[in-house]
Amino acid sequence: MGAGERRADGSTPTPSERGFARRVVGRLEERYPQIGTALNHDDPWQLLVATVVSAQTTDETVNKVLPELFLRFPGPADLAAADPEVVERIIYSTGFFRQKTRSIIAMAEGVEERFGGRVPASIEQLLGLPGVGRKTANVVLAEAFDQQAIAVDTHVRRVSRRLGLTKETDPDRIEQDLRSLVPRASWNKLSMRMIQHGRDTCEARTPRCFECVVVDVCPFPDKNLSVSRP
């Protein structure tokens, strides 16, 4: 973990708490040894756009519209000059298409004008782009640039809270709590492992605790230990 990493509330985790986090991360690493984003992409630019478009929809839906989007608008300069109505039509099925269109066109303008068409590889520069929040920036850093970054989405929030790794609800504060507990070398794949675990097992409404790899150490009080049968 990074030297001096503290929780969001300013406290320092105990060795026991960090040991627990290492056990959890180790089991998730064993369960998902090879893991990465399900968003199809060939480069940092495509991943940046895909991540913004993926808000409030499924990766599968986004992957269906990306080929046409990148065929029509291959790079930042192309998208910056795009007709918004054309972009809206392409990404319509992903929902919130007008807002997303405004975001990715403005983002394209920022990448082109400020960085010469190349996606920056620093959290500060990414956050300075229109439409880019901390989760999106961390996904790009971890997945496209192999940097140690933790992205917090709804699955990471749910899994980390159920495991007792955080009591926070704000994504930025959850990220800080995870950074304080988890060894730095595990940061860049932690999000994707938690996301997959949330999809496969630790579901929101009916978690499949009976097949969970951390069920024996998980403090979640409302475990579902009964295998439902048709």
MARKOL-133760 format. One record per residue (C-alpha): residue number from 1; residue in three letters; z, y, x. Coordinates in steps of 0.5 Angstrom, whole numbers, plus 500, padded with zeros to 3 digits. Layout:
REM residues N
{pos: NUM | code: ALA | zz: Z | yy: Y | xx: X}
...
END
This chain:
REM residues 230
{pos: 1 | code: MET | zz: 500 | yy: 500 | xx: 500}
{pos: 2 | code: GLY | zz: 499 | yy: 507 | xx: 502}
{pos: 3 | code: ALA | zz: 505 | yy: 510 | xx: 506}
{pos: 4 | code: GLY | zz: 509 | yy: 514 | xx: 502}
{pos: 5 | code: GLU | zz: 506 | yy: 512 | xx: 495}
{pos: 6 | code: ARG | zz: 511 | yy: 513 | xx: 490}
{pos: 7 | code: ARG | zz: 511 | yy: 512 | xx: 482}
{pos: 8 | code: ALA | zz: 509 | yy: 517 | xx: 477}
{pos: 9 | code: ASP | zz: 516 | yy: 519 | xx: 476}
{pos: 10 | code: GLY | zz: 517 | yy: 520 | xx: 483}
{pos: 11 | code: SER | zz: 521 | yy: 514 | xx: 484}
{pos: 12 | code: THR | zz: 520 | yy: 509 | xx: 490}
{pos: 13 | code: PRO | zz: 519 | yy: 501 | xx: 488}
{pos: 14 | code: THR | zz: 524 | yy: 496 | xx: 490}
{pos: 15 | code: PRO | zz: 522 | yy: 491 | xx: 495}
{pos: 16 | code: SER | zz: 523 | yy: 486 | xx: 489}
{pos: 17 | code: GLU | zz: 518 | yy: 490 | xx: 485}
{pos: 18 | code: ARG | zz: 513 | yy: 490 | xx: 490}
{pos: 19 | code: GLY | zz: 514 | yy: 483 | xx: 491}
{pos: 20 | code: PHE | zz: 513 | yy: 482 | xx: 484}
{pos: 21 | code: ALA | zz: 507 | yy: 486 | xx: 484}
{pos: 22 | code: ARG | zz: 504 | yy: 482 | xx: 490}
{pos: 23 | code: ARG | zz: 505 | yy: 475 | xx: 486}
{pos: 24 | code: VAL | zz: 501 | yy: 478 | xx: 480}
{pos: 25 | code: VAL | zz: 496 | yy: 480 | xx: 484}
{pos: 26 | code: GLY | zz: 495 | yy: 474 | xx: 488}
{pos: 27 | code: ARG | zz: 495 | yy: 470 | xx: 482}
{pos: 28 | code: LEU | zz: 489 | yy: 474 | xx: 479}
{pos: 29 | code: GLU | zz: 485 | yy: 474 | xx: 485}
{pos: 30 | code: GLU | zz: 486 | yy: 466 | xx: 485}
{pos: 31 | code: ARG | zz: 483 | yy: 466 | xx: 478}
{pos: 32 | code: TYR | zz: 478 | yy: 471 | xx: 479}
{pos: 33 | code: PRO | zz: 476 | yy: 471 | xx: 486}
{pos: 34 | code: GLN | zz: 469 | yy: 474 | xx: 485}
{pos: 35 | code: ILE | zz: 469 | yy: 480 | xx: 481}
{pos: 36 | code: GLY | zz: 465 | yy: 486 | xx: 480}
{pos: 37 | code: THR | zz: 463 | yy: 491 | xx: 474}
{pos: 38 | code: ALA | zz: 459 | yy: 488 | xx: 469}
{pos: 39 | code: LEU | zz: 455 | yy: 494 | xx: 468}
{pos: 40 | code: ASN | zz: 448 | yy: 493 | xx: 471}
{pos: 41 | code: HIS | zz: 446 | yy: 498 | xx: 477}
{pos: 42 | code: ASP | zz: 442 | yy: 498 | xx: 483}
{pos: 43 | code: ASP | zz: 445 | yy: 504 | xx: 487}
{pos: 44 | code: PRO | zz: 451 | yy: 509 | xx: 486}
{pos: 45 | code: TRP | zz: 447 | yy: 514 | xx: 482}
{pos: 46 | code: GLN | zz: 446 | yy: 508 | xx: 477}
{pos: 47 | code: LEU | zz: 453 | yy: 506 | xx: 476}
{pos: 48 | code: LEU | zz: 455 | yy: 513 | xx: 475}
{pos: 49 | code: VAL | zz: 451 | yy: 514 | xx: 469}
{pos: 50 | code: ALA | zz: 452 | yy: 507 | xx: 467}
{pos: 51 | code: THR | zz: 460 | yy: 508 | xx: 467}
{pos: 52 | code: VAL | zz: 459 | yy: 515 | xx: 463}
{pos: 53 | code: VAL | zz: 455 | yy: 512 | xx: 458}
{pos: 54 | code: SER | zz: 459 | yy: 506 | xx: 457}
{pos: 55 | code: ALA | zz: 465 | yy: 510 | xx: 454}
{pos: 56 | code: GLN | zz: 467 | yy: 507 | xx: 447}
{pos: 57 | code: THR | zz: 462 | yy: 502 | xx: 447}
{pos: 58 | code: THR | zz: 461 | yy: 495 | xx: 451}
{pos: 59 | code: ASP | zz: 458 | yy: 494 | xx: 457}
{pos: 60 | code: GLU | zz: 453 | yy: 489 | xx: 454}
{pos: 61 | code: THR | zz: 450 | yy: 495 | xx: 450}
{pos: 62 | code: VAL | zz: 450 | yy: 499 | xx: 456}
{pos: 63 | code: ASN | zz: 446 | yy: 494 | xx: 460}
{pos: 64 | code: LYS | zz: 441 | yy: 494 | xx: 454}
{pos: 65 | code: VAL | zz: 439 | yy: 501 | xx: 454}
{pos: 66 | code: LEU | zz: 439 | yy: 502 | xx: 462}
{pos: 67 | code: PRO | zz: 432 | yy: 499 | xx: 464}
{pos: 68 | code: GLU | zz: 429 | yy: 504 | xx: 459}
{pos: 69 | code: LEU | zz: 433 | yy: 510 | xx: 461}
{pos: 70 | code: PHE | zz: 432 | yy: 509 | xx: 469}
{pos: 71 | code: LEU | zz: 425 | yy: 507 | xx: 468}
{pos: 72 | code: ARG | zz: 424 | yy: 514 | xx: 465}
{pos: 73 | code: PHE | zz: 429 | yy: 518 | xx: 469}
{pos: 74 | code: PRO | zz: 429 | yy: 514 | xx: 476}
{pos: 75 | code: GLY | zz: 434 | yy: 519 | xx: 479}
{pos: 76 | code: PRO | zz: 438 | yy: 526 | xx: 478}
{pos: 77 | code: ALA | zz: 432 | yy: 530 | xx: 479}
{pos: 78 | code: ASP | zz: 429 | yy: 527 | xx: 473}
{pos: 79 | code: LEU | zz: 435 | yy: 526 | xx: 469}
{pos: 80 | code: ALA | zz: 436 | yy: 534 | xx: 470}
{pos: 81 | code: ALA | zz: 430 | yy: 536 | xx: 467}
{pos: 82 | code: ALA | zz: 429 | yy: 531 | xx: 462}
{pos: 83 | code: ASP | zz: 428 | yy: 533 | xx: 454}
{pos: 84 | code: PRO | zz: 435 | yy: 531 | xx: 451}
{pos: 85 | code: GLU | zz: 432 | yy: 529 | xx: 445}
{pos: 86 | code: VAL | zz: 429 | yy: 523 | xx: 449}
{pos: 87 | code: VAL | zz: 435 | yy: 521 | xx: 452}
{pos: 88 | code: GLU | zz: 439 | yy: 521 | xx: 446}
{pos: 89 | code: ARG | zz: 434 | yy: 516 | xx: 443}
{pos: 90 | code: ILE | zz: 434 | yy: 512 | xx: 449}
{pos: 91 | code: ILE | zz: 442 | yy: 511 | xx: 449}
{pos: 92 | code: TYR | zz: 443 | yy: 512 | xx: 441}
{pos: 93 | code: SER | zz: 446 | yy: 505 | xx: 440}
{pos: 94 | code: THR | zz: 451 | yy: 506 | xx: 445}
{pos: 95 | code: GLY | zz: 455 | yy: 511 | xx: 440}
{pos: 96 | code: PHE | zz: 457 | yy: 519 | xx: 442}
{pos: 97 | code: PHE | zz: 450 | yy: 519 | xx: 444}
{pos: 98 | code: ARG | zz: 449 | yy: 527 | xx: 444}
{pos: 99 | code: GLN | zz: 455 | yy: 528 | xx: 448}
{pos: 100 | code: LYS | zz: 453 | yy: 523 | xx: 453}
{pos: 101 | code: THR | zz: 447 | yy: 526 | xx: 453}
{pos: 102 | code: ARG | zz: 449 | yy: 533 | xx: 455}
{pos: 103 | code: SER | zz: 454 | yy: 530 | xx: 460}
{pos: 104 | code: ILE | zz: 449 | yy: 526 | xx: 464}
{pos: 105 | code: ILE | zz: 444 | yy: 531 | xx: 464}
{pos: 106 | code: ALA | zz: 449 | yy: 536 | xx: 467}
{pos: 107 | code: MET | zz: 452 | yy: 531 | xx: 471}
{pos: 108 | code: ALA | zz: 445 | yy: 530 | xx: 474}
{pos: 109 | code: GLU | zz: 444 | yy: 537 | xx: 475}
{pos: 110 | code: GLY | zz: 450 | yy: 537 | xx: 479}
{pos: 111 | code: VAL | zz: 449 | yy: 532 | xx: 483}
{pos: 112 | code: GLU | zz: 442 | yy: 534 | xx: 485}
{pos: 113 | code: GLU | zz: 444 | yy: 542 | xx: 486}
{pos: 114 | code: ARG | zz: 450 | yy: 541 | xx: 490}
{pos: 115 | code: PHE | zz: 449 | yy: 534 | xx: 493}
{pos: 116 | code: GLY | zz: 442 | yy: 534 | xx: 494}
{pos: 117 | code: GLY | zz: 441 | yy: 528 | xx: 489}
{pos: 118 | code: ARG | zz: 446 | yy: 523 | xx: 493}
{pos: 119 | code: VAL | zz: 452 | yy: 521 | xx: 489}
{pos: 120 | code: PRO | zz: 458 | yy: 524 | xx: 493}
{pos: 121 | code: ALA | zz: 463 | yy: 519 | xx: 496}
{pos: 122 | code: SER | zz: 470 | yy: 523 | xx: 495}
{pos: 123 | code: ILE | zz: 474 | yy: 523 | xx: 489}
{pos: 124 | code: GLU | zz: 475 | yy: 531 | xx: 489}
{pos: 125 | code: GLN | zz: 467 | yy: 531 | xx: 489}
{pos: 126 | code: LEU | zz: 466 | yy: 526 | xx: 484}
{pos: 127 | code: LEU | zz: 471 | yy: 530 | xx: 479}
{pos: 128 | code: GLY | zz: 468 | yy: 536 | xx: 480}
{pos: 129 | code: LEU | zz: 461 | yy: 534 | xx: 477}
{pos: 130 | code: PRO | zz: 461 | yy: 535 | xx: 469}
{pos: 131 | code: GLY | zz: 462 | yy: 529 | xx: 465}
{pos: 132 | code: VAL | zz: 466 | yy: 525 | xx: 471}
{pos: 133 | code: GLY | zz: 473 | yy: 523 | xx: 469}
{pos: 134 | code: ARG | zz: 478 | yy: 520 | xx: 474}
{pos: 135 | code: LYS | zz: 477 | yy: 513 | xx: 471}
{pos: 136 | code: THR | zz: 469 | yy: 514 | xx: 472}
{pos: 137 | code: ALA | zz: 470 | yy: 517 | xx: 479}
{pos: 138 | code: ASN | zz: 474 | yy: 511 | xx: 481}
{pos: 139 | code: VAL | zz: 470 | yy: 506 | xx: 478}
{pos: 140 | code: VAL | zz: 464 | yy: 509 | xx: 483}
{pos: 141 | code: LEU | zz: 468 | yy: 509 | xx: 489}
{pos: 142 | code: ALA | zz: 471 | yy: 502 | xx: 488}
{pos: 143 | code: GLU | zz: 464 | yy: 498 | xx: 486}
{pos: 144 | code: ALA | zz: 459 | yy: 503 | xx: 489}
{pos: 145 | code: PHE | zz: 462 | yy: 505 | xx: 496}
{pos: 146 | code: ASP | zz: 467 | yy: 499 | xx: 497}
{pos: 147 | code: GLN | zz: 473 | yy: 504 | xx: 497}
{pos: 148 | code: GLN | zz: 480 | yy: 503 | xx: 495}
{pos: 149 | code: ALA | zz: 481 | yy: 506 | xx: 488}
{pos: 150 | code: ILE | zz: 484 | yy: 504 | xx: 482}
{pos: 151 | code: ALA | zz: 480 | yy: 505 | xx: 475}
{pos: 152 | code: VAL | zz: 485 | yy: 505 | xx: 469}
{pos: 153 | code: ASP | zz: 482 | yy: 503 | xx: 462}
{pos: 154 | code: THR | zz: 484 | yy: 501 | xx: 456}
{pos: 155 | code: HIS | zz: 485 | yy: 494 | xx: 459}
{pos: 156 | code: VAL | zz: 488 | yy: 496 | xx: 465}
{pos: 157 | code: ARG | zz: 493 | yy: 500 | xx: 461}
{pos: 158 | code: ARG | zz: 495 | yy: 494 | xx: 456}
{pos: 159 | code: VAL | zz: 495 | yy: 489 | xx: 462}
{pos: 160 | code: SER | zz: 499 | yy: 493 | xx: 467}
{pos: 161 | code: ARG | zz: 504 | yy: 495 | xx: 461}
{pos: 162 | code: ARG | zz: 505 | yy: 488 | xx: 459}
{pos: 163 | code: LEU | zz: 507 | yy: 486 | xx: 466}
{pos: 164 | code: GLY | zz: 512 | yy: 491 | xx: 467}
{pos: 165 | code: LEU | zz: 508 | yy: 494 | xx: 472}
{pos: 166 | code: THR | zz: 508 | yy: 501 | xx: 469}
{pos: 167 | code: LYS | zz: 512 | yy: 504 | xx: 463}
{pos: 168 | code: GLU | zz: 507 | yy: 510 | xx: 463}
{pos: 169 | code: THR | zz: 501 | yy: 511 | xx: 458}
{pos: 170 | code: ASP | zz: 497 | yy: 517 | xx: 461}
{pos: 171 | code: PRO | zz: 492 | yy: 513 | xx: 465}
{pos: 172 | code: ASP | zz: 493 | yy: 518 | xx: 471}
{pos: 173 | code: ARG | zz: 500 | yy: 516 | xx: 471}
{pos: 174 | code: ILE | zz: 499 | yy: 509 | xx: 471}
{pos: 175 | code: GLU | zz: 494 | yy: 509 | xx: 477}
{pos: 176 | code: GLN | zz: 500 | yy: 512 | xx: 481}
{pos: 177 | code: ASP | zz: 505 | yy: 507 | xx: 479}
{pos: 178 | code: LEU | zz: 500 | yy: 501 | xx: 481}
{pos: 179 | code: ARG | zz: 498 | yy: 505 | xx: 487}
{pos: 180 | code: SER | zz: 506 | yy: 505 | xx: 489}
{pos: 181 | code: LEU | zz: 506 | yy: 497 | xx: 487}
{pos: 182 | code: VAL | zz: 500 | yy: 494 | xx: 489}
{pos: 183 | code: PRO | zz: 498 | yy: 493 | xx: 497}
{pos: 184 | code: ARG | zz: 492 | yy: 498 | xx: 498}
{pos: 185 | code: ALA | zz: 487 | yy: 492 | xx: 501}
{pos: 186 | code: SER | zz: 487 | yy: 490 | xx: 493}
{pos: 187 | code: TRP | zz: 486 | yy: 496 | xx: 490}
{pos: 188 | code: ASN | zz: 479 | yy: 496 | xx: 489}
{pos: 189 | code: LYS | zz: 478 | yy: 490 | xx: 485}
{pos: 190 | code: LEU | zz: 485 | yy: 490 | xx: 482}
{pos: 191 | code: SER | zz: 481 | yy: 494 | xx: 476}
{pos: 192 | code: MET | zz: 476 | yy: 489 | xx: 475}
{pos: 193 | code: ARG | zz: 481 | yy: 483 | xx: 475}
{pos: 194 | code: MET | zz: 485 | yy: 486 | xx: 470}
{pos: 195 | code: ILE | zz: 479 | yy: 488 | xx: 466}
{pos: 196 | code: GLN | zz: 477 | yy: 481 | xx: 466}
{pos: 197 | code: HIS | zz: 484 | yy: 478 | xx: 464}
{pos: 198 | code: GLY | zz: 485 | yy: 483 | xx: 459}
{pos: 199 | code: ARG | zz: 478 | yy: 481 | xx: 456}
{pos: 200 | code: ASP | zz: 479 | yy: 473 | xx: 457}
{pos: 201 | code: THR | zz: 486 | yy: 472 | xx: 456}
{pos: 202 | code: CYS | zz: 491 | yy: 478 | xx: 455}
{pos: 203 | code: GLU | zz: 487 | yy: 481 | xx: 448}
{pos: 204 | code: ALA | zz: 490 | yy: 487 | xx: 445}
{pos: 205 | code: ARG | zz: 491 | yy: 483 | xx: 438}
{pos: 206 | code: THR | zz: 493 | yy: 476 | xx: 440}
{pos: 207 | code: PRO | zz: 494 | yy: 475 | xx: 447}
{pos: 208 | code: ARG | zz: 492 | yy: 468 | xx: 449}
{pos: 209 | code: CYS | zz: 499 | yy: 467 | xx: 453}
{pos: 210 | code: PHE | zz: 498 | yy: 459 | xx: 453}
{pos: 211 | code: GLU | zz: 493 | yy: 460 | xx: 458}
{pos: 212 | code: CYS | zz: 495 | yy: 466 | xx: 462}
{pos: 213 | code: VAL | zz: 496 | yy: 465 | xx: 470}
{pos: 214 | code: VAL | zz: 502 | yy: 469 | xx: 470}
{pos: 215 | code: VAL | zz: 505 | yy: 467 | xx: 463}
{pos: 216 | code: ASP | zz: 511 | yy: 465 | xx: 467}
{pos: 217 | code: VAL | zz: 513 | yy: 471 | xx: 470}
{pos: 218 | code: CYS | zz: 510 | yy: 476 | xx: 465}
{pos: 219 | code: PRO | zz: 516 | yy: 480 | xx: 461}
{pos: 220 | code: PHE | zz: 512 | yy: 481 | xx: 455}
{pos: 221 | code: PRO | zz: 517 | yy: 480 | xx: 449}
{pos: 222 | code: ASP | zz: 511 | yy: 478 | xx: 444}
{pos: 223 | code: LYS | zz: 508 | yy: 472 | xx: 447}
{pos: 224 | code: ASN | zz: 503 | yy: 468 | xx: 444}
{pos: 225 | code: LEU | zz: 505 | yy: 461 | xx: 446}
{pos: 226 | code: SER | zz: 501 | yy: 457 | xx: 440}
{pos: 227 | code: VAL | zz: 494 | yy: 454 | xx: 441}
{pos: 228 | code: SER | zz: 491 | yy: 456 | xx: 434}
{pos: 229 | code: ARG | zz: 487 | yy: 451 | xx: 432}
{pos: 230 | code: PRO | zz: 481 | yy: 451 | xx: 426}
END
